[in-house]
Structures are given as structure tokens and as C-alpha cells.
Amino acid sequence: MLLLNAVVLSVIVMLALSLARVHVVISLFVASVVAGLVAGMGITGTMVAFQTGLAGGAKIALSYALLGAFAMAVAHSGLPTLLARAIVNRMRNADAASSARVARGAKWGIVGGVLVMGVMSQNLIPIHIAFIPLLIPPLIGVMNELKMDRRMIACAITFGIVTAYMFFPIGFGRIFLHDILYKNINDAGMDVSSVNPMAAMAIPAASMAIGCAIALFFSYRKPRTYEQRDSSFASSEDKPIDMKKVWAAVAALVVCFVIQTVLTRMDSEADPLLVGSLVGLCMMLFMRVVPWQQADDVFSGGMKMMSLIGLIMITAQGYASVLNESGQIKPLVDGTAALFNGSKVLAAIIMLLVGLVITMGIGSSFSTLPIISAIYVPLCLTLGFSPMATVAIIGTAGALGDAGSPASDSTLGPTAGLNVDGQHDHMRDTVIPTFLHYNVPLLIGGWVAAMVL
């Protein structure tokens, strides 16, 4: 029975514990133990697989920690303060008649800027979630004054990140669509070289856009009040700004982004996020943006901000390792074939649901595609799905769950930036909103694409 599958049971346990406000790290660990024991691995085998997977997350955690330190150094330079003060001063200096219009413009300017930056972070400036700790924390005070619902910002960020790589074949999108999706489909026996990825993924991407519009203009448009709390990124109105430090920070940012862009396009084995953040930090130190005597406090504060996301990503790697070693993913996919009964309508929705479960557990759509492609391609060939429909089904099945998984960096990134003052809950304010507004439309969009392409 599919419900007794170790992968399904462990994902249910992980989500139930997370919703019950058990820490995500504990939830992932308990889910790993459940998966291992149900799969017959025993406690020793489960722990060995879990520990082996932890090593895969060490580089990610270090990259995010250095990114947090770099973000704190940029904040120390006064660059984000200039932006925040400009917005606040514009609102305060406006007369009564135009203050509402200015506030409305500032609100939608922030939302639009965050959304555009999320899209560009996957292709034109392929830095992934690196922009979040640099852009979001300094704007928290402004968003509080505007009474912006942070769930709106979380949905905007996640939309930009996920939709960009699943639709545009540039940057991370090229890796997702060409290097992983197309390669695995071709290896499994179907030629999709003539299929335009943007045409195949247009309907699923449009469904994401509809979900984003609902989140921005209906679900979270109403004002929401937050406390104005002090944080390491909070700016003082009276604190003078040294423009030399500001320009030095701009130079460090440019160099950091250039390095990450070049390394990403070179397909270098060196981690672009790690190298770019490290070089940026060194530049900030040598240009005295951060005084030597304050370096420890500034960098430790930044690393603390990103330490949680790093710890969760390490644990998620351990959980993914247990799921892979359990041998239960293939039976889960194979077991669904018996439910098809030759029906393309039923087959499409079940394949999408299985992809959702696997990605919710692993936390990465990039890691899900190789797992499901080898099984889904023969099924699609047998059932008579066209190559374009096959690309849409497998691409959507892989992307499903990335938005809405507690262990995905597409949700962990927004939480890390929005929770800088402790008023943004990961599960209730990021995971649940993104799951509802993106996974539900994606299921519908992926099924429609499978039927019409």
C-alpha cells in the first residue's frame, strides 16, 4: 500500500511535526529515523546514511554563513541605510494629500523590486538566494512602517526564484532544464532535443504567476502590524554615513556578483556563493569598511543570522541521503503505475503528486529530477504522452514541492531575511503561504499541460 511507503510516511511525519511548531531540524531528524526504520534499515543503518549525507551540506552551510557575514558588513557600511532613509523621508515629507499615494508607491516598489531581483538571481545575475540577506533585512523597518504583510514578500521572493529556473533556460534555468531535465529524459530513452523548454513549461509557469497574483493582490494585501524592534540591521536616524565606506561596499558587491556570475557560467566546481562571499569579505576588511577591532562582532552577527538556514540545509542533506538509501523511492513511483489503468488523465495527476511528495522530502527540485525521470519516461512512452507533454510533466513534478518544503532554500532564504527581528515564523509565514499559492496552481497547471501538449 502506497501510504505505508517509507518516503510517504516520513514526509507526513516531517510536515506534521513542523506544523506542530517542532523545530525543523528536529522534524527532519525524526522523519529520517521513521524512513529508515520503516524501510528496514535499522537504527544503525539509518544513522550511517544520515551521517554520510550531512557531509554534503557542509559546503552549503559555510557558504550561507559567509554570505550572512558579508551582508552584515554591507549593512555596517551604511549603504542599506541610505535606501531605507530615502524611502522613509519621502513618506514623511509628503503632504497629507499625497502621503497615501507615496506610501502605496513605496510598498509596491519594494514588492516589485524584490520580485524582479528574485527572477534575475536565477539567470541574469545568477546568485540564487544571495541577494536576500543583503536586500531584505535593511528594509524591515520600512516595511513595518508601511504595515506590509511579510507573507507577501515571502511569496514574491519564492515566485521569482522558482519560476525563473523552471521557465527561462538561462543561468540556473539552463542547469535545471538542459543539464538535468533534458539530459535525464534523453538518457531514459526519449528524444526531446527538438522541444522548446519555454513552450513546454509555459502553462506551469503561468499557473505560478496566477498564484503569485492571488498572494499579492488578495491574500496578503491587507495591512499587518509588526513591532519596531532593534536589530543589527536597524538604522539610526542620527548616525552619520561615511560615503567612502558606501562606495567601498558598492565595489565589493559588484566584485562579489561578477565572481559568482563568471563561476556559474563557467560551470566551475568551485562554489560561486562561497568564493564570491569570501572575496567580498576580504575587500571589506582591506578597505576598512569594517574596522579591524569590530570585525569579529560584525561577522559573528552576520553568521548568526544565516546559521539556522545552514543547519537546516545540513540536516536536509542527511534526510535526503536516508531516503535515497532506503530504496523506497522506486517502489513508490512503480506502485503508482498500477493505479493508472491506462488512463492518461489519472497518470498525469498521480505522477505530479508523487513528484510533490519526493521534493517536499528532499527539499530540492534539482535532486528530484534524476530520481523520477528514469521511471516516468517509460510510463509516458507507454501511455502515449508527447515529448513536450513529458517535459512538462517531469519538469513540473520536479519543481513541485520546492516552493512549500520546510527544507528548501526557496523557503529558507526568505525566512532568513524576513525573520531578522524574530517576527516571521518559517512554517506559518513562509512554508504554508508558498505551498498553498504555488503547489496547488502548479498541480493544476502541470496536469493541463500534460493534457493539451
N, C-alpha and C positions, 0 to 999 in steps of 0.2 A: 504493500500500500504506500502511495507516494507520501502521505502525511507522516509515515514512520521513517522516512528517509532522514539520515543524519544531518544533511545540509539544511533541509526544511525545518527540522526541529530546532537546530541550533540557531538559525536566523530568527525563528519565532521567539526563542528564549532571549536572544540578544535584544530584540526590539521591545519585548515585554519589560525586561529589566531597565532598559534605557527610559522607557515611558514612565516607569515607576520611580524615576529620578535616582536610580542606582548609577554611580559614575560609569561613563562609557568604557573606561579601561577595565573595570571590574566586569561589566556586562560582556565585553569581548572575551575576557579570560574564561568566565563561566561558560559562555557559548562554545568556546574551544573545547573545554572539558566534556561538555554534552556531546558535541560532534564526535570526538574521539571515542568516548565510551559506547555510544550507540553504534558506531561503525566497527566496534570490536577491537580497537587498537590497544585498549588497556590504558591505565593511567601512566605507565612508563612510556609507552609508545607515543601517547598524546603529548606528554611533556617534552619528549625529544623533538618531535615535529614542531611543537610550538617554539621551543628554544632555537631551533635551526632557522625558523622564519624570522625571529627577532633580529638576526644579523642583517637581514635585508632592509630593515627600516632605520639602521643606524645612520647611514649617509643622509637619508631624508631628514631625520631629526636634527643632525648637525647643520644642515643647510637652512632649516627653518629657524634654528637658534641664532645663527649668524645673521639671517635676514632681520630678525627682531632687534638685534643689536644695531644693525645698520639703520633701521627705521628710527630707533631711539636717538642715534647720533644725528640723523637728519632733523628730527624734532628739536634737538638741542641747538641746532644752527639758527633756528628762528624762521626757516623757510615756510613750514606749515602755518606758523603763527601769522605771517603776513596774509596768507589766504583767508584764514579764519577771521582776522580783524577786518579785512576788506569787506567780507560779507556782512559781518555784524554792524560795522559802521554805516554801511549803505542802508541797512534796515533802520538803524536808529536815527539817521539824519533825514530820512524820508518824512514828508509831512503826513498828517493823518489821512488825507485823501489817497495818497499813493502807497502808504506803508503796507497795506494788504497786498497790493499788486507786487511790490518789491519782495515781500516775504514769499509769495507764491512763485515768483520767478526764481528766487534763491532755492526754494525747495525742489522745483522741477529741474533746475540747473544741476543740483547735486545728484539727483536721481539719474538724469541723462548722462552726466559725466561719468558716474560710476558704471552705468550700463555700457557705455562706449569703451571705457577702459577695460572692462571685463572681456569684451569682444576682441579688442586689439591685443590683449595679453595672451591670446592663443595663436595669433597669426602675424600681424604687422610688427608687434613688439612682443615676441614670444617669451614672456617672463612668468607665465602661469599666474599663481596667486601672489607673486612677489609684490604686486602693487598694493595689496590690501593693507598691510601694516604701515605702509608709507602714506597712504591717502586717507584711510578711514579714521583712525584714532584722533588726528588733529581736528576733524570736523564734528566730533561727537558733541562738543559744546554748542556748536551752531545748530546741529540737528535737534538738540534739546530745546533751544530757544524757539525753533520753528515747530516744535512738538511733532516731529516726524516719527512715524512708526518704524522702528528699525527692522521689522519683518519685511517692510517694503524694500529696504536697501539690501537685505539678505537675498531676497528673491531676484532683485535686479542683478546682483553680482553673479549668482548661480546661473541665471539665464545666459548672461554674457559668456561665461566660461564654458558651459556645456554645449550650448547651441553652436558656438563658433567652431569647436573642434569636430562636431558631428556633421557640419554642413559645408564649411569652407575648407578646401583641400590645400591649405597653406599653413606653414608652421606646425603646431601640434595637430592641426587638422590633417595635414599630409601624413603624419605618422599614424594617426588613428585610421584614416580612410584607405590610404595606399599601402603603407608599410605593414599594417596589421590586418585590417579588414579584407582588402582585396587579395593580399598575399595568402591568407589562410583559406579564403574561398577557392582561389585557384589551386592551392595545394590539395584541397579536398575533392577536386575533380570537376569544377565548373569554371568555364572561361568567362570572366566578367571584364576583360580588358576594354571592351567597347562600351561599357556602361558609364555614363556620366554620373559621378558621385553626387553632384549637386541636384541633378534631376531625381535620382533615387531617394535622396534624403530630404527633398523639398517639403513633402507633406508632414513628416515627423517634425521638421524644424518649424513649420508653420503652426503646428499644434503647440510647440513650446512657446511661440510668440503669443498665441491666444492665452495660454496660461499666465504668461508674464503680464499681459494687458489686464487680465482679471485681477491679479495680485496688486498691480499698481493703481488701477483706477476704481476698483470696487472693494476688495478685501481689506486693504490696509491704507486706504486714502484718508480715513478719519484721523484727527489729532490724537496723539498718545503722550501722556505726561511722564517725564523722567526727572529724577533728581539731578541737580547740577553738582556732581561730585568732583573732587580734586583727583587728578591722575598725573602720571608722569608726562602726559601729552597736553595737559591743560595749560593754556597760555595766560600770562598775567598781563593785564591792560597796561601796567606801568613799566613793565620790563623793556628796556631798550633793546633794539635789534641791531646787531653788527652786520652791515651789508657785506663785508668781506667774507664773513662766515656763510652768509646766504649764497653768495656766488660760488664759494668753495663747495658747498653742498650740492648746488646745481651741477657743477663739474663732476663730482663724484657720482651723482645719479646718472648722468649721461654716460660716463665710462662704464658703470655697472650694467646699464641696459645694453650698451654696444657689445660688451663682452658676452652677455647672455645670448644676444641675438646671433652673434657670429658663431659661438659654440653650438647653438641649436641648429643652425643651417649647415654647419659642417658635419653634423651627426657625430660630434666628438664624444668619446667615452667619458670625458671629464664632465662632472655635473655643472651645468651652466649657472644654476642658482647658487651653488656653493662657491664657485670661483668668483662670480660677479660680486657677491656679498662680501667675500674676503678682501677683494681688491678695493671695493668701495670703503670698507672699514679702514684699511691701511691708508688710503688717501685722506680720509677724515682726520686721522691721527697726525699724519705728517703735515697737513695744512692747518693744524691746531684748531679745527672746528670744535673738537672736544679736547680741553686741556688734559695734559698727562695725568695730573693729580685727580681728575674727575672721571677718568676713563673707566675704571673698574665699576663705579656706581652706575654710570650711563649704560655700559654694555651689559652689566648684570640685570638691570631693569628691563632692557630690551629682550634679552634671552628669556627672562621670566615670562614675558608676555607671550612668547611663542613656544614655551616649554611644554604646555599642555598638548598643543596640536602635534608636537614631535613625539610625545609619549604615546598618544593615541595611534599615530601612524605606525610606530614600532609594534604596538600590540596588535594592530590590524594585520601587519605582515605575518605575525605569529599565527593569528587566526586563519588567514588565507593558506598558510602552509599546512595547518591541520586539515582544512577542507580538501586540499589537493591530495594529501597523503591518505585520507580516509577512503578514497576510491568510490565515494558515494555520488560524485557529480555525474559521472557517466550513467550509472543506473537511474538517476533522476531524469536525465534527458531521454534515455532509452525508454523508461517507463511511461513517459508521456506519449510515445508513438502509438501505444496500444489504445489510447483514448481517441485518436484521430478518426479511425474508421473510414479513412479515405476522404474525409471532409476537409477541404482547404480552409473553410471559414473557421472551423474548430481548431485546425492545426495552427493557424497563424496566431490566434489568441493564446493558445497554450504555450507555444514557443516563446512568445513575448513574456508571458508570466514566469516561465522558468528562468529566462534571462534576468528578469527583475529580482527574483529570489537570489540567484547566484551573485549578481552585482551588489545587492544590498549586503550580502555577507562579506564578500571580498573587499568591497569599497572602491574598486577601480574598474571602469569600463574597459580600459586598455588591457587589463589582465583577464577579463571575461571573454573577450573575442576569440582567442586561441582555443579556449575550453569548449565553447559551444559550436564553433564553425565546423569542426570535424564531424559532428553529429548532425547538425542542421542542414548542411549542404546535401547529403544523400537523401534526407527526408524531403527537402524542397524539390530535388530532381524527381523523386518517386511520385510526389503529389502534383507535379506539373507546374510549379511556380517558375516564372520567367527569371532570367538572370537579374534584371532590375528589381523585381519584387524580392528576390533572395537577398540582394544587397540591403534593401530597405528593412527586411525582417531581421537579419542578423545585426545590422548596424544599430537598429532601434533596440533590439534585445540587449545589446551590449551597453548602450547608453542608459537604458532604463535602470534606475536604482542609484546611478551616480549622483543625481540630484535627489536627496532624501535619505541617503545612507548615513548613519551616525559616524562611520569610519571613513567617509570620502573627503578628500581635500577640497572638493567643491562645496562642502558644507562646513568643514572645519575652518577653512580660510575666512569666510565671512564672520563666523563666531569669534575667531581670534581678534579681528579688528573691531567688531561691534561690542564686545564684552570687556573692553579695556577698563571700564568703570564698574564692572560687576552687575550690570543691569540687563544682560541679554543672555537668556538660557539657550544652551545649544539645542536641546531636543525640542522645546516648545516654541522657540522663536526662530530657529533656522531649519531643523530637520523636518518637522511636521509641515510648516508652510511650504517648503520647497517640494516635499513629497506630494502633497495634495495638488499643487498648482502645476507641476511638471510631469510627474509619473502618470497621473490619470490621463491628461491630454495625450501624452506620448503613447500610452497603450491604445487609445482610440486612433491616433494618427498613424501609428505603425500598422494597425490592422487595416485601416482604409487603404494605405499604400500597398499592402500585400494583395488586396482585392482588386485594385484598379490598374496597377502597373504591369 
